[in-house]
């Protein structure tokens, strides 16, 4: 479980960094996709914590 949590957190942070870069470049579509990806990982992290 600890490894899964670490992996999810890393993926969340990667998506977060991508979203910042996309916004800086004005790539709105990619930015929104990165936000959706962040939301997905945030929900998965919450599910892992709940179990």
C-alpha positions in Angstrom: 0.0 0.0 0.0 2.8 2.4 0.8 4.4 1.8 -2.6 1.1 2.4 -4.3 0.7 5.7 -2.4 4.2 6.8 -3.3 3.6 5.9 -7.0 0.2 7.8 -7.1 1.7 10.8 -5.4 4.6 10.9 -7.9 2.1 10.7 -10.8 0.0 13.5 -9.3 3.1 15.7 -9.0 4.1 15.0 -12.5 0.7 15.9 -13.8 0.8 19.1 -11.7 4.1 20.1 -13.2 2.8 19.4 -16.7 -0.2 21.6 -16.0 2.0 24.5 -15.0 4.2 24.1 -18.1 1.2 23.9 -20.4 -0.4 27.0 -18.9 2.9 28.9 -19.3 3.0 27.9 -23.0 -0.7 28.8 -23.5 -1.6 25.2 -24.4 -5.1 25.3 -22.9 -6.3 21.9 -24.2 -3.2 20.2 -22.7 -3.6 22.2 -19.5 -7.2 21.0 -19.0 -6.2 17.4 -19.7 -3.4 17.7 -17.1 -6.0 19.1 -14.6 -8.3 16.1 -15.3 -5.3 13.8 -14.8 -4.5 15.5 -11.5 -8.1 15.1 -10.4 -8.0 11.4 -11.2 -4.9 10.8 -9.1 -6.3 12.9 -6.3 -9.4 10.6 -6.2 -7.2 7.5 -6.3 -5.1 8.8 -3.4 -8.2 9.4 -1.4 -9.5 5.9 -2.1 -6.2 4.4 -1.0 -6.2 6.4 2.2 -9.8 5.4 2.9 -9.0 1.7 2.6 
